[in-house]
C-alpha cells in the first residue's frame, strides 16, 4: 500500500521540519533486519500540527525518535529550520536539542523516580545552562502553571505520588520550560482516562498558542487526531500511505487502509453500530517479511496483480491530499 516519493513535500519557506527518504532498520536474529521506516518523506509547516496515525508497529514511535536523532535514521535527511540534523553530531546536535522537545508515551516511565517535580522540570535548564537560579525558579513555576499545576502543591512530590494525568502534565511542563519550536508528542494521552485525555489535549492546544509551537502528534486514536491536527499522515508497515488536510482525509479518504481505519472508529449509536463494516481481513505482515509491491495488498479487497508486483508512488495535491495506491477510492 504505502508508497515512495517526495510528492507531499512543499516548497515553502514556512516549513520548519522536513524529512526526506527516511529509512530506519534494526538487526534481528538470523542476520535479518527489521524495516521500521522505509523511505518516509513529509514536512511540517511552522505553527502546524501534523497528526500521525496507524496500527501498532507501523513505525510511529520510531519516526518520532528518528526525528530527534534518538537514534539517528539509517539513511535519509532531516532538516530543521533549514539546518540538516543528520549531518550533526555531538555538541552541534546538543546545541539544537532545546528547540526540539518530546513528550513520551509512558508518562511515569519518562520521569526520574528519585527526583521531585521541581528537580525534573528544572533539569533541562541546568543541562543547557539557561538562566540564573532566580530566573530558573520563575521559569519552572510558569511552566507548571501553564499545565495547571501549582508549584507549591506538587513541587516537592515525586512521580509515584502523582496520578497519571499529573505525570503527563509534568512531562509537558518539562518540554515547555525550554520554550521549543517543535514539540513531538508520542501518544501522550493513550494511557489516560477519556476525561483526562480531553484536559491534556486542551493544555497542548493552549501551549501551542502561547508558545507558538509546531507539533507532531502521534496517536492510534483517530478521534483525538481529528480534534488536534491540521493535517494527517497515515502509516502502515513503515510507509506513508496517505497525507493531507484533516477535512479531506476524514470526509473523502483515497486509500483503502485509511478508509478501514475510519470504519473501525466506534459508533456511540446502537442503531448505526449494527450496520456491517468493511474492515480488512488478516493480520499485519511481519516487518521481517515485507510483502512485495504494495505492502497492504495482503489485506486489501481491491488488490490486483499490479499491487502485488509494483509499489505505488505517492501522488495527489496539497489541497486534496496525497496517497499511494494503484486503485484509489473515489
Secondary structure, 3 states (H helix, E strand, C coil): CCEECCCCCCCCCCEEEEEEEEEEEEECHHHCEEEEEEEEEEEEECCCEEEEECCCCCCHHHHHHHHCCCCCCCEEEEEECCEECCCCCHHHHHHHHCCEEEECCCCCCCCCCCCEHHHHHHHHHHHCCCCCHHHHHHHHHHHHHHCCCCHHHHCCCEHHHCCHHHHHHHHHHHHHCCCCCEEEEECCCCCCCHHHHHHHHHHHHHHHHHHCCEEEEECCCHHHHHHHCCEEEEEECCEEEEEEEHHHHHHCCCCHHHHHHHHCCCCCCHHHHCCCCCCCCCCCCCCCCCCCCCCCCCCCCCCCHHHHHCCCECEEECCCEEECCCCCCC
